Amino acid sequence: MKIKAVLIKLGVQPTPGLVFTALIIWLLPLGTLWLVLFLWLRKSILYLMGRTVIVARIH
């Protein structure tokens, strides 16, 4: 666990809560990126599906 080593170097006693908080802070940007990507993809997929359905109805 890299976070624990960093905390020990900083002179902070790595309590589970502290490690957990550090992990959340580290993962938040990644999570946000994934969420944006997922929502954008979902929107695109729904849009494409909608277009396909409309085209299928016309034919």
C-alpha distance matrix in Angstrom:
0.0 3.8 5.6 5.7 6.9 9.1 10.4 11.3 13.0 14.9 16.0 14.8 14.0 10.9 12.9 11.9 14.3 13.0 9.4 11.5 13.9 11.5 10.3 14.1 15.2 13.0 14.3 17.8 19.3 18.3 19.7 22.8 23.3 23.2 25.5 28.0 27.9 28.5 31.3 32.9 32.9 34.3 37.0 37.9 38.0 40.1 42.3 42.8 43.5 46.0 47.7 48.0 49.5 52.0 52.9 53.3 55.6 57.8 58.4
3.8 0.0 3.8 5.5 5.2 6.3 8.7 10.0 10.7 12.5 14.4 13.7 13.9 11.3 14.0 13.7 15.4 13.2 10.0 12.5 13.8 10.7 10.2 14.0 14.1 11.6 13.7 17.0 18.0 17.3 19.3 22.1 22.3 22.8 25.3 27.3 27.3 28.4 31.1 32.4 32.6 34.3 36.8 37.5 38.0 40.3 42.2 42.7 43.8 46.1 47.6 48.1 49.8 52.1 53.0 53.6 55.9 57.9 58.6
5.6 3.8 0.0 3.8 5.5 5.1 6.2 8.6 9.9 10.6 12.4 11.0 11.4 8.6 11.2 11.0 12.2 9.6 6.7 9.5 10.3 7.2 7.6 11.3 11.2 9.6 12.1 15.0 16.4 16.4 18.1 20.6 21.4 22.1 24.1 26.2 26.8 27.8 30.1 31.7 32.3 33.7 36.0 37.1 37.8 39.7 41.6 42.5 43.5 45.6 47.3 48.0 49.5 51.7 52.9 53.6 55.7 57.7 58.6
5.7 5.5 3.8 0.0 3.8 5.4 5.1 6.2 8.6 9.9 10.6 9.1 8.6 5.9 8.9 9.5 11.5 9.2 6.7 10.2 11.6 9.4 10.1 13.7 14.1 13.0 15.4 18.2 19.9 20.0 21.3 23.9 25.0 25.5 27.3 29.6 30.3 31.0 33.3 35.1 35.6 36.9 39.3 40.5 41.0 42.8 44.9 45.8 46.6 48.8 50.6 51.2 52.6 54.9 56.1 56.7 58.7 60.8 61.8
6.9 5.2 5.5 3.8 0.0 3.8 5.5 5.1 6.2 8.7 9.9 9.8 10.1 8.6 12.1 13.2 15.1 12.5 10.3 13.8 14.9 12.1 13.0 16.6 16.4 14.9 17.5 20.4 21.6 21.6 23.5 25.9 26.6 27.3 29.5 31.5 31.9 33.0 35.5 36.9 37.4 38.9 41.3 42.2 42.8 44.9 46.8 47.6 48.6 50.8 52.4 53.0 54.6 56.8 57.9 58.6 60.8 62.7 63.6
9.1 6.3 5.1 5.4 3.8 0.0 3.8 5.5 5.1 6.3 8.7 8.7 10.4 9.3 12.7 14.0 15.0 11.8 10.2 13.6 13.6 10.4 12.1 15.3 14.3 12.9 16.2 18.6 19.5 20.0 22.1 24.1 24.9 26.1 28.1 29.8 30.5 31.9 34.1 35.3 36.2 37.9 39.9 40.9 41.8 43.8 45.5 46.5 47.7 49.7 51.3 52.1 53.7 55.8 56.9 57.8 59.9 61.7 62.8
10.4 8.7 6.2 5.1 5.5 3.8 0.0 3.8 5.4 5.0 6.3 5.2 6.8 6.1 9.6 11.5 12.3 8.9 8.3 12.0 11.8 9.4 11.8 14.7 13.9 13.6 16.7 18.8 20.3 21.2 22.7 24.7 25.9 27.1 28.7 30.6 31.7 32.8 34.8 36.3 37.3 38.7 40.7 42.1 43.0 44.7 46.5 47.7 48.7 50.6 52.4 53.3 54.7 56.7 58.1 58.9 60.8 62.8 64.0
11.3 10.0 8.6 6.2 5.1 5.5 3.8 0.0 3.8 5.4 5.0 5.4 6.2 6.7 10.5 13.0 14.5 11.5 10.9 14.7 15.1 13.0 15.1 18.2 17.6 17.1 20.2 22.4 23.9 24.6 26.2 28.3 29.4 30.5 32.2 34.2 35.1 36.2 38.2 39.8 40.7 42.1 44.2 45.5 46.2 48.0 49.9 51.0 52.0 54.0 55.7 56.5 58.0 60.1 61.4 62.1 64.1 66.1 67.2
13.0 10.7 9.9 8.6 6.2 5.1 5.4 3.8 0.0 3.8 5.3 7.4 9.5 10.3 14.0 16.4 17.5 14.2 13.6 17.3 17.1 14.4 16.6 19.7 18.5 17.7 21.0 23.2 24.1 24.9 27.0 28.8 29.6 31.0 33.0 34.6 35.4 36.9 38.9 40.2 41.1 42.8 44.8 45.8 46.8 48.8 50.4 51.4 52.7 54.7 56.2 57.1 58.7 60.7 61.9 62.8 64.9 66.7 67.8
14.9 12.5 10.6 9.9 8.7 6.3 5.0 5.4 3.8 0.0 3.8 5.6 8.8 10.1 13.4 16.0 16.3 12.8 13.0 16.5 15.6 13.1 16.0 18.6 17.0 16.8 20.4 22.0 23.0 24.3 26.2 27.6 28.8 30.5 32.1 33.5 34.7 36.3 38.0 39.3 40.6 42.2 43.9 45.2 46.4 48.1 49.7 50.9 52.2 54.0 55.6 56.7 58.2 60.1 61.4 62.4 64.3 66.1 67.4
16.0 14.4 12.4 10.6 9.9 8.7 6.3 5.0 5.3 3.8 0.0 3.8 6.5 9.0 12.1 15.3 15.9 12.8 13.6 17.1 16.6 14.8 17.7 20.3 19.1 19.3 22.7 24.3 25.7 27.1 28.6 30.2 31.6 33.1 34.5 36.2 37.5 38.8 40.5 42.0 43.3 44.6 46.4 47.9 48.9 50.6 52.3 53.6 54.7 56.5 58.2 59.3 60.7 62.6 64.0 64.9 66.8 68.7 70.0
14.8 13.7 11.0 9.1 9.8 8.7 5.2 5.4 7.4 5.6 3.8 0.0 3.8 6.0 8.7 11.9 12.2 9.1 10.4 13.8 13.3 12.1 15.1 17.4 16.6 17.3 20.4 21.8 23.7 25.0 26.1 27.9 29.6 30.9 32.0 34.0 35.4 36.4 38.0 39.8 41.1 42.2 44.0 45.7 46.6 48.1 50.0 51.4 52.3 54.0 55.9 57.0 58.2 60.2 61.7 62.6 64.3 66.3 67.7
14.0 13.9 11.4 8.6 10.1 10.4 6.8 6.2 9.5 8.8 6.5 3.8 0.0 3.8 6.0 9.6 10.7 8.6 9.7 13.0 13.4 12.8 15.3 17.7 17.7 18.4 21.0 22.8 25.0 26.0 26.8 28.8 30.7 31.5 32.6 34.9 36.3 36.9 38.6 40.7 41.7 42.6 44.7 46.5 47.1 48.5 50.6 52.0 52.6 54.4 56.5 57.4 58.4 60.6 62.2 62.8 64.5 66.8 68.0
10.9 11.3 8.6 5.9 8.6 9.3 6.1 6.7 10.3 10.1 9.0 6.0 3.8 0.0 3.8 6.5 8.1 6.1 6.2 9.6 10.7 10.1 12.0 14.6 15.2 15.6 17.9 19.9 22.3 22.9 23.6 25.9 27.7 28.3 29.5 31.9 33.1 33.6 35.5 37.6 38.4 39.3 41.5 43.2 43.7 45.1 47.4 48.6 49.2 51.1 53.2 53.9 55.0 57.3 58.8 59.3 61.1 63.4 64.6
12.9 14.0 11.2 8.9 12.1 12.7 9.6 10.5 14.0 13.4 12.1 8.7 6.0 3.8 0.0 3.8 5.4 5.2 6.3 8.5 9.9 10.7 12.3 14.3 15.5 16.5 18.2 19.9 22.8 23.5 23.5 25.8 28.1 28.3 29.1 31.8 33.2 33.3 35.0 37.4 38.3 38.8 41.0 43.0 43.3 44.5 46.9 48.3 48.6 50.4 52.8 53.5 54.3 56.6 58.3 58.7 60.3 62.7 64.0
11.9 13.7 11.0 9.5 13.2 14.0 11.5 13.0 16.4 16.0 15.3 11.9 9.6 6.5 3.8 0.0 3.8 5.5 5.1 6.0 8.6 9.9 10.4 12.2 14.2 15.1 16.1 17.9 21.1 21.3 21.0 23.6 25.8 25.7 26.4 29.4 30.6 30.4 32.2 34.8 35.5 35.7 38.2 40.2 40.3 41.4 44.0 45.3 45.5 47.3 49.7 50.3 51.0 53.5 55.2 55.4 57.0 59.6 60.8
14.3 15.4 12.2 11.5 15.1 15.0 12.3 14.5 17.5 16.3 15.9 12.2 10.7 8.1 5.4 3.8 0.0 3.8 5.5 5.0 6.1 8.6 9.7 10.4 12.3 14.1 15.1 16.1 19.5 20.2 19.6 21.8 24.4 24.5 24.8 27.6 29.3 29.1 30.5 33.2 34.2 34.4 36.6 38.8 39.1 40.0 42.4 44.0 44.3 45.8 48.3 49.2 49.8 52.0 53.9 54.3 55.7 58.2 59.6
13.0 13.2 9.6 9.2 12.5 11.8 8.9 11.5 14.2 12.8 12.8 9.1 8.6 6.1 5.2 5.5 3.8 0.0 3.8 5.4 5.1 6.1 8.5 9.8 10.6 12.2 14.1 15.2 18.1 19.2 19.2 21.2 23.6 24.2 24.8 27.3 29.0 29.3 30.7 33.1 34.2 34.8 36.8 38.8 39.4 40.5 42.7 44.3 44.8 46.4 48.7 49.7 50.5 52.6 54.4 55.0 56.5 58.8 60.3
9.4 10.0 6.7 6.7 10.3 10.2 8.3 10.9 13.6 13.0 13.6 10.4 9.7 6.2 6.3 5.1 5.5 3.8 0.0 3.8 5.5 5.1 6.1 8.6 9.9 10.4 12.1 14.1 16.8 17.3 17.5 20.0 22.0 22.3 23.4 26.0 27.2 27.5 29.4 31.6 32.4 33.1 35.4 37.2 37.6 39.0 41.2 42.5 43.1 44.9 47.1 47.8 48.9 51.1 52.7 53.2 54.9 57.2 58.4
11.5 12.5 9.5 10.2 13.8 13.6 12.0 14.7 17.3 16.5 17.1 13.8 13.0 9.6 8.5 6.0 5.0 5.4 3.8 0.0 3.8 5.5 5.0 6.2 8.7 9.8 10.3 12.0 15.2 15.5 15.1 17.6 19.9 19.9 20.6 23.5 24.8 24.8 26.5 29.0 29.8 30.2 32.5 34.5 34.8 35.9 38.3 39.8 40.1 41.9 44.2 45.0 45.8 48.1 49.8 50.2 51.8 54.2 55.5
13.9 13.8 10.3 11.6 14.9 13.6 11.8 15.1 17.1 15.6 16.6 13.3 13.4 10.7 9.9 8.6 6.1 5.1 5.5 3.8 0.0 3.8 5.4 5.1 6.2 8.5 9.8 10.4 13.6 14.8 14.4 16.3 18.9 19.5 19.9 22.3 24.1 24.5 25.8 28.1 29.4 29.9 31.8 33.9 34.6 35.6 37.8 39.4 40.0 41.5 43.8 44.9 45.7 47.7 49.6 50.3 51.7 53.9 55.5
11.5 10.7 7.2 9.4 12.1 10.4 9.4 13.0 14.4 13.1 14.8 12.1 12.8 10.1 10.7 9.9 8.6 6.1 5.1 5.5 3.8 0.0 3.8 5.5 5.1 6.1 8.5 10.0 12.4 13.5 14.1 16.0 18.0 19.0 20.0 22.1 23.6 24.4 26.0 27.9 29.1 30.1 32.0 33.8 34.6 36.0 37.9 39.4 40.3 41.9 43.9 45.0 46.1 48.1 49.7 50.5 52.2 54.3 55.7
10.3 10.2 7.6 10.1 13.0 12.1 11.8 15.1 16.6 16.0 17.7 15.1 15.3 12.0 12.3 10.4 9.7 8.5 6.1 5.0 5.4 3.8 0.0 3.8 5.5 5.0 6.0 8.4 11.1 11.2 11.6 14.2 15.9 16.3 17.6 20.1 21.2 21.7 23.6 25.7 26.5 27.4 29.6 31.3 31.8 33.3 35.4 36.7 37.4 39.3 41.3 42.1 43.3 45.5 47.0 47.6 49.4 51.6 52.8
14.1 14.0 11.3 13.7 16.6 15.3 14.7 18.2 19.7 18.6 20.3 17.4 17.7 14.6 14.3 12.2 10.4 9.8 8.6 6.2 5.1 5.5 3.8 0.0 3.8 5.4 5.0 5.8 9.2 9.9 9.4 11.6 14.0 14.5 15.0 17.5 19.2 19.5 21.0 23.3 24.4 25.1 27.1 29.0 29.7 30.9 33.0 34.5 35.2 36.8 39.0 40.0 41.0 43.0 44.7 45.4 47.0 49.2 50.6
15.2 14.1 11.2 14.1 16.4 14.3 13.9 17.6 18.5 17.0 19.1 16.6 17.7 15.2 15.5 14.2 12.3 10.6 9.9 8.7 6.2 5.1 5.5 3.8 0.0 3.8 5.6 5.3 7.7 9.7 10.1 11.3 13.5 15.0 15.7 17.4 19.3 20.3 21.6 23.4 24.9 25.9 27.5 29.4 30.5 31.8 33.5 35.1 36.2 37.6 39.6 40.8 42.0 43.8 45.4 46.5 48.0 50.0 51.5
13.0 11.6 9.6 13.0 14.9 12.9 13.6 17.1 17.7 16.8 19.3 17.3 18.4 15.6 16.5 15.1 14.1 12.2 10.4 9.8 8.5 6.1 5.0 5.4 3.8 0.0 3.8 5.7 6.9 7.8 9.4 11.2 12.4 13.7 15.3 17.0 18.2 19.5 21.3 22.8 23.9 25.4 27.2 28.6 29.6 31.3 33.0 34.3 35.5 37.2 38.9 40.0 41.4 43.3 44.7 45.7 47.5 49.4 50.7
14.3 13.7 12.1 15.4 17.5 16.2 16.7 20.2 21.0 20.4 22.7 20.4 21.0 17.9 18.2 16.1 15.1 14.1 12.1 10.3 9.8 8.5 6.0 5.0 5.6 3.8 0.0 3.8 5.7 5.2 6.0 8.6 10.0 10.5 12.1 14.3 15.3 16.1 18.1 19.8 20.8 22.0 24.1 25.5 26.3 27.9 29.8 31.1 32.0 33.9 35.7 36.7 38.0 40.0 41.4 42.3 44.1 46.1 47.4
17.8 17.0 15.0 18.2 20.4 18.6 18.8 22.4 23.2 22.0 24.3 21.8 22.8 19.9 19.9 17.9 16.1 15.2 14.1 12.0 10.4 10.0 8.4 5.8 5.3 5.7 3.8 0.0 3.8 5.4 5.0 6.1 8.5 9.8 10.3 12.2 14.0 15.0 16.2 18.1 19.6 20.6 22.2 24.1 25.2 26.5 28.2 29.8 30.9 32.3 34.2 35.5 36.7 38.5 40.1 41.2 42.7 44.7 46.2
19.3 18.0 16.4 19.9 21.6 19.5 20.3 23.9 24.1 23.0 25.7 23.7 25.0 22.3 22.8 21.1 19.5 18.1 16.8 15.2 13.6 12.4 11.1 9.2 7.7 6.9 5.7 3.8 0.0 3.8 5.4 5.1 6.1 8.6 9.8 10.6 12.2 14.1 15.3 16.4 18.1 19.7 21.0 22.4 24.0 25.5 26.8 28.3 29.8 31.3 32.8 34.2 35.7 37.3 38.7 40.0 41.8 43.4 44.9
18.3 17.3 16.4 20.0 21.6 20.0 21.2 24.6 24.9 24.3 27.1 25.0 26.0 22.9 23.5 21.3 20.2 19.2 17.3 15.5 14.8 13.5 11.2 9.9 9.7 7.8 5.2 5.4 3.8 0.0 3.8 5.5 5.1 6.2 8.6 10.0 10.5 12.1 14.2 15.3 16.3 18.0 19.9 20.9 22.0 24.0 25.5 26.6 27.9 29.8 31.3 32.4 34.0 35.8 37.0 38.1 40.1 41.8 43.1
19.7 19.3 18.1 21.3 23.5 22.1 22.7 26.2 27.0 26.2 28.6 26.1 26.8 23.6 23.5 21.0 19.6 19.2 17.5 15.1 14.4 14.1 11.6 9.4 10.1 9.4 6.0 5.0 5.4 3.8 0.0 3.8 5.4 5.1 6.1 8.6 9.8 10.3 12.1 14.0 15.1 16.1 18.1 19.7 20.5 22.0 23.9 25.3 26.2 27.9 29.8 30.9 32.1 34.1 35.6 36.5 38.2 40.2 41.6
22.8 22.1 20.6 23.9 25.9 24.1 24.7 28.3 28.8 27.6 30.2 27.9 28.8 25.9 25.8 23.6 21.8 21.2 20.0 17.6 16.3 16.0 14.2 11.6 11.3 11.2 8.6 6.1 5.1 5.5 3.8 0.0 3.8 5.4 5.0 6.1 8.5 9.7 10.5 12.1 14.0 15.1 16.4 18.2 19.6 20.8 22.3 24.0 25.3 26.6 28.3 29.8 31.1 32.7 34.3 35.5 37.1 38.8 40.5
23.3 22.3 21.4 25.0 26.6 24.9 25.9 29.4 29.6 28.8 31.6 29.6 30.7 27.7 28.1 25.8 24.4 23.6 22.0 19.9 18.9 18.0 15.9 14.0 13.5 12.4 10.0 8.5 6.1 5.1 5.4 3.8 0.0 3.8 5.5 5.3 6.1 8.5 10.0 10.6 12.1 14.0 15.3 16.4 18.0 19.8 20.9 22.3 23.9 25.4 26.8 28.2 29.9 31.4 32.7 34.1 35.9 37.4 38.9
23.2 22.8 22.1 25.5 27.3 26.1 27.1 30.5 31.0 30.5 33.1 30.9 31.5 28.3 28.3 25.7 24.5 24.2 22.3 19.9 19.5 19.0 16.3 14.5 15.0 13.7 10.5 9.8 8.6 6.2 5.1 5.4 3.8 0.0 3.8 5.5 5.0 5.9 8.5 9.7 10.3 11.9 14.0 15.1 15.9 17.8 19.5 20.6 21.8 23.7 25.3 26.2 27.8 29.7 31.0 32.0 33.9 35.7 37.0
25.5 25.3 24.1 27.3 29.5 28.1 28.7 32.2 33.0 32.1 34.5 32.0 32.6 29.5 29.1 26.4 24.8 24.8 23.4 20.6 19.9 20.0 17.6 15.0 15.7 15.3 12.1 10.3 9.8 8.6 6.1 5.0 5.5 3.8 0.0 3.8 5.4 5.0 6.0 8.4 9.7 10.3 12.1 14.0 15.0 16.1 18.0 19.6 20.6 22.0 24.0 25.2 26.4 28.2 29.8 30.9 32.4 34.3 35.9
28.0 27.3 26.2 29.6 31.5 29.8 30.6 34.2 34.6 33.5 36.2 34.0 34.9 31.9 31.8 29.4 27.6 27.3 26.0 23.5 22.3 22.1 20.1 17.5 17.4 17.0 14.3 12.2 10.6 10.0 8.6 6.1 5.3 5.5 3.8 0.0 3.8 5.5 5.2 6.0 8.4 9.8 10.5 12.1 14.0 15.2 16.3 18.1 19.6 20.8 22.3 24.0 25.4 26.8 28.3 29.8 31.3 32.9 34.6
27.9 27.3 26.8 30.3 31.9 30.5 31.7 35.1 35.4 34.7 37.5 35.4 36.3 33.1 33.2 30.6 29.3 29.0 27.2 24.8 24.1 23.6 21.2 19.2 19.3 18.2 15.3 14.0 12.2 10.5 9.8 8.5 6.1 5.0 5.4 3.8 0.0 3.8 5.6 5.1 6.0 8.4 9.9 10.5 12.0 14.0 15.1 16.2 17.9 19.6 20.9 22.1 23.9 25.5 26.7 28.0 29.9 31.5 32.8
28.5 28.4 27.8 31.0 33.0 31.9 32.8 36.2 36.9 36.3 38.8 36.4 36.9 33.6 33.3 30.4 29.1 29.3 27.5 24.8 24.5 24.4 21.7 19.5 20.3 19.5 16.1 15.0 14.1 12.1 10.3 9.7 8.5 5.9 5.0 5.5 3.8 0.0 3.8 5.5 5.1 6.0 8.5 9.8 10.3 11.9 13.9 15.1 16.0 17.8 19.6 20.6 22.0 23.9 25.3 26.2 28.1 30.0 31.3
31.3 31.1 30.1 33.3 35.5 34.1 34.8 38.2 38.9 38.0 40.5 38.0 38.6 35.5 35.0 32.2 30.5 30.7 29.4 26.5 25.8 26.0 23.6 21.0 21.6 21.3 18.1 16.2 15.3 14.2 12.1 10.5 10.0 8.5 6.0 5.2 5.6 3.8 0.0 3.8 5.5 5.0 6.1 8.6 9.7 10.4 12.0 14.1 15.0 16.1 18.1 19.7 20.7 22.2 24.1 25.2 26.6 28.5 30.2
32.9 32.4 31.7 35.1 36.9 35.3 36.3 39.8 40.2 39.3 42.0 39.8 40.7 37.6 37.4 34.8 33.2 33.1 31.6 29.0 28.1 27.9 25.7 23.3 23.4 22.8 19.8 18.1 16.4 15.3 14.0 12.1 10.6 9.7 8.4 6.0 5.1 5.5 3.8 0.0 3.8 5.4 5.1 6.2 8.6 9.9 10.4 12.2 14.1 15.1 16.4 18.2 19.8 21.0 22.4 24.0 25.6 27.0 28.7
32.9 32.6 32.3 35.6 37.4 36.2 37.3 40.7 41.1 40.6 43.3 41.1 41.7 38.4 38.3 35.5 34.2 34.2 32.4 29.8 29.4 29.1 26.5 24.4 24.9 23.9 20.8 19.6 18.1 16.3 15.1 14.0 12.1 10.3 9.7 8.4 6.0 5.1 5.5 3.8 0.0 3.8 5.4 5.0 6.0 8.4 9.6 10.3 11.9 13.9 15.1 16.2 18.0 19.7 20.8 22.0 24.0 25.6 26.8
34.3 34.3 33.7 36.9 38.9 37.9 38.7 42.1 42.8 42.2 44.6 42.2 42.6 39.3 38.8 35.7 34.4 34.8 33.1 30.2 29.9 30.1 27.4 25.1 25.9 25.4 22.0 20.6 19.7 18.0 16.1 15.1 14.0 11.9 10.3 9.8 8.4 6.0 5.0 5.4 3.8 0.0 3.8 5.4 5.0 6.0 8.4 9.7 10.3 11.9 14.0 15.0 16.1 18.0 19.7 20.5 22.2 24.2 25.6
37.0 36.8 36.0 39.3 41.3 39.9 40.7 44.2 44.8 43.9 46.4 44.0 44.7 41.5 41.0 38.2 36.6 36.8 35.4 32.5 31.8 32.0 29.6 27.1 27.5 27.2 24.1 22.2 21.0 19.9 18.1 16.4 15.3 14.0 12.1 10.5 9.9 8.5 6.1 5.1 5.4 3.8 0.0 3.8 5.5 5.2 6.0 8.5 9.8 10.3 12.2 14.1 15.1 16.3 18.2 19.7 20.9 22.5 24.4
37.9 37.5 37.1 40.5 42.2 40.9 42.1 45.5 45.8 45.2 47.9 45.7 46.5 43.2 43.0 40.2 38.8 38.8 37.2 34.5 33.9 33.8 31.3 29.0 29.4 28.6 25.5 24.1 22.4 20.9 19.7 18.2 16.4 15.1 14.0 12.1 10.5 9.8 8.6 6.2 5.0 5.4 3.8 0.0 3.8 5.5 5.0 6.1 8.4 9.7 10.4 12.1 14.1 15.2 16.3 18.0 19.8 21.1 22.6
38.0 38.0 37.8 41.0 42.8 41.8 43.0 46.2 46.8 46.4 48.9 46.6 47.1 43.7 43.3 40.3 39.1 39.4 37.6 34.8 34.6 34.6 31.8 29.7 30.5 29.6 26.3 25.2 24.0 22.0 20.5 19.6 18.0 15.9 15.0 14.0 12.0 10.3 9.7 8.6 6.0 5.0 5.5 3.8 0.0 3.8 5.4 5.1 6.0 8.4 9.8 10.4 12.1 14.1 15.1 16.1 18.2 19.9 21.1
40.1 40.3 39.7 42.8 44.9 43.8 44.7 48.0 48.8 48.1 50.6 48.1 48.5 45.1 44.5 41.4 40.0 40.5 39.0 35.9 35.6 36.0 33.3 30.9 31.8 31.3 27.9 26.5 25.5 24.0 22.0 20.8 19.8 17.8 16.1 15.2 14.0 11.9 10.4 9.9 8.4 6.0 5.2 5.5 3.8 0.0 3.8 5.5 5.0 6.0 8.5 9.7 10.3 12.1 14.1 15.0 16.3 18.3 20.0
42.3 42.2 41.6 44.9 46.8 45.5 46.5 49.9 50.4 49.7 52.3 50.0 50.6 47.4 46.9 44.0 42.4 42.7 41.2 38.3 37.8 37.9 35.4 33.0 33.5 33.0 29.8 28.2 26.8 25.5 23.9 22.3 20.9 19.5 18.0 16.3 15.1 13.9 12.0 10.4 9.6 8.4 6.0 5.0 5.4 3.8 0.0 3.8 5.4 5.0 6.2 8.6 9.9 10.6 12.3 14.1 15.4 16.7 18.6
42.8 42.7 42.5 45.8 47.6 46.5 47.7 51.0 51.4 50.9 53.6 51.4 52.0 48.6 48.3 45.3 44.0 44.3 42.5 39.8 39.4 39.4 36.7 34.5 35.1 34.3 31.1 29.8 28.3 26.6 25.3 24.0 22.3 20.6 19.6 18.1 16.2 15.1 14.1 12.2 10.3 9.7 8.5 6.1 5.1 5.5 3.8 0.0 3.8 5.4 5.0 6.1 8.6 9.9 10.5 12.1 14.2 15.4 16.6
43.5 43.8 43.5 46.6 48.6 47.7 48.7 52.0 52.7 52.2 54.7 52.3 52.6 49.2 48.6 45.5 44.3 44.8 43.1 40.1 40.0 40.3 37.4 35.2 36.2 35.5 32.0 30.9 29.8 27.9 26.2 25.3 23.9 21.8 20.6 19.6 17.9 16.0 15.0 14.1 11.9 10.3 9.8 8.4 6.0 5.0 5.4 3.8 0.0 3.8 5.4 5.0 6.1 8.6 9.8 10.3 12.2 14.3 15.4
46.0 46.1 45.6 48.8 50.8 49.7 50.6 54.0 54.7 54.0 56.5 54.0 54.4 51.1 50.4 47.3 45.8 46.4 44.9 41.9 41.5 41.9 39.3 36.8 37.6 37.2 33.9 32.3 31.3 29.8 27.9 26.6 25.4 23.7 22.0 20.8 19.6 17.8 16.1 15.1 13.9 11.9 10.3 9.7 8.4 6.0 5.0 5.4 3.8 0.0 3.8 5.4 5.1 6.2 8.6 9.8 10.6 12.5 14.5
47.7 47.6 47.3 50.6 52.4 51.3 52.4 55.7 56.2 55.6 58.2 55.9 56.5 53.2 52.8 49.7 48.3 48.7 47.1 44.2 43.8 43.9 41.3 39.0 39.6 38.9 35.7 34.2 32.8 31.3 29.8 28.3 26.8 25.3 24.0 22.3 20.9 19.6 18.1 16.4 15.1 14.0 12.2 10.4 9.8 8.5 6.2 5.0 5.4 3.8 0.0 3.8 5.5 5.1 6.1 8.5 9.9 10.7 12.5
48.0 48.1 48.0 51.2 53.0 52.1 53.3 56.5 57.1 56.7 59.3 57.0 57.4 53.9 53.5 50.3 49.2 49.7 47.8 45.0 44.9 45.0 42.1 40.0 40.8 40.0 36.7 35.5 34.2 32.4 30.9 29.8 28.2 26.2 25.2 24.0 22.1 20.6 19.7 18.2 16.2 15.0 14.1 12.1 10.4 9.7 8.6 6.1 5.0 5.4 3.8 0.0 3.8 5.5 5.1 6.0 8.6 9.9 10.7
49.5 49.8 49.5 52.6 54.6 53.7 54.7 58.0 58.7 58.2 60.7 58.2 58.4 55.0 54.3 51.0 49.8 50.5 48.9 45.8 45.7 46.1 43.3 41.0 42.0 41.4 38.0 36.7 35.7 34.0 32.1 31.1 29.9 27.8 26.4 25.4 23.9 22.0 20.7 19.8 18.0 16.1 15.1 14.1 12.1 10.3 9.9 8.6 6.1 5.1 5.5 3.8 0.0 3.8 5.5 5.0 6.1 8.7 10.1
52.0 52.1 51.7 54.9 56.8 55.8 56.7 60.1 60.7 60.1 62.6 60.2 60.6 57.3 56.6 53.5 52.0 52.6 51.1 48.1 47.7 48.1 45.5 43.0 43.8 43.3 40.0 38.5 37.3 35.8 34.1 32.7 31.4 29.7 28.2 26.8 25.5 23.9 22.2 21.0 19.7 18.0 16.3 15.2 14.1 12.1 10.6 9.9 8.6 6.2 5.1 5.5 3.8 0.0 3.8 5.4 5.1 6.3 8.9
52.9 53.0 52.9 56.1 57.9 56.9 58.1 61.4 61.9 61.4 64.0 61.7 62.2 58.8 58.3 55.2 53.9 54.4 52.7 49.8 49.6 49.7 47.0 44.7 45.4 44.7 41.4 40.1 38.7 37.0 35.6 34.3 32.7 31.0 29.8 28.3 26.7 25.3 24.1 22.4 20.8 19.7 18.2 16.3 15.1 14.1 12.3 10.5 9.8 8.6 6.1 5.1 5.5 3.8 0.0 3.8 5.4 5.2 6.4
53.3 53.6 53.6 56.7 58.6 57.8 58.9 62.1 62.8 62.4 64.9 62.6 62.8 59.3 58.7 55.4 54.3 55.0 53.2 50.2 50.3 50.5 47.6 45.4 46.5 45.7 42.3 41.2 40.0 38.1 36.5 35.5 34.1 32.0 30.9 29.8 28.0 26.2 25.2 24.0 22.0 20.5 19.7 18.0 16.1 15.0 14.1 12.1 10.3 9.8 8.5 6.0 5.0 5.4 3.8 0.0 3.8 5.5 5.4
55.6 55.9 55.7 58.7 60.8 59.9 60.8 64.1 64.9 64.3 66.8 64.3 64.5 61.1 60.3 57.0 55.7 56.5 54.9 51.8 51.7 52.2 49.4 47.0 48.0 47.5 44.1 42.7 41.8 40.1 38.2 37.1 35.9 33.9 32.4 31.3 29.9 28.1 26.6 25.6 24.0 22.2 20.9 19.8 18.2 16.3 15.4 14.2 12.2 10.6 9.9 8.6 6.1 5.1 5.4 3.8 0.0 3.8 5.5
57.8 57.9 57.7 60.8 62.7 61.7 62.8 66.1 66.7 66.1 68.7 66.3 66.8 63.4 62.7 59.6 58.2 58.8 57.2 54.2 53.9 54.3 51.6 49.2 50.0 49.4 46.1 44.7 43.4 41.8 40.2 38.8 37.4 35.7 34.3 32.9 31.5 30.0 28.5 27.0 25.6 24.2 22.5 21.1 19.9 18.3 16.7 15.4 14.3 12.5 10.7 9.9 8.7 6.3 5.2 5.5 3.8 0.0 3.8
58.4 58.6 58.6 61.8 63.6 62.8 64.0 67.2 67.8 67.4 70.0 67.7 68.0 64.6 64.0 60.8 59.6 60.3 58.4 55.5 55.5 55.7 52.8 50.6 51.5 50.7 47.4 46.2 44.9 43.1 41.6 40.5 38.9 37.0 35.9 34.6 32.8 31.3 30.2 28.7 26.8 25.6 24.4 22.6 21.1 20.0 18.6 16.6 15.4 14.5 12.5 10.7 10.1 8.9 6.4 5.4 5.5 3.8 0.0
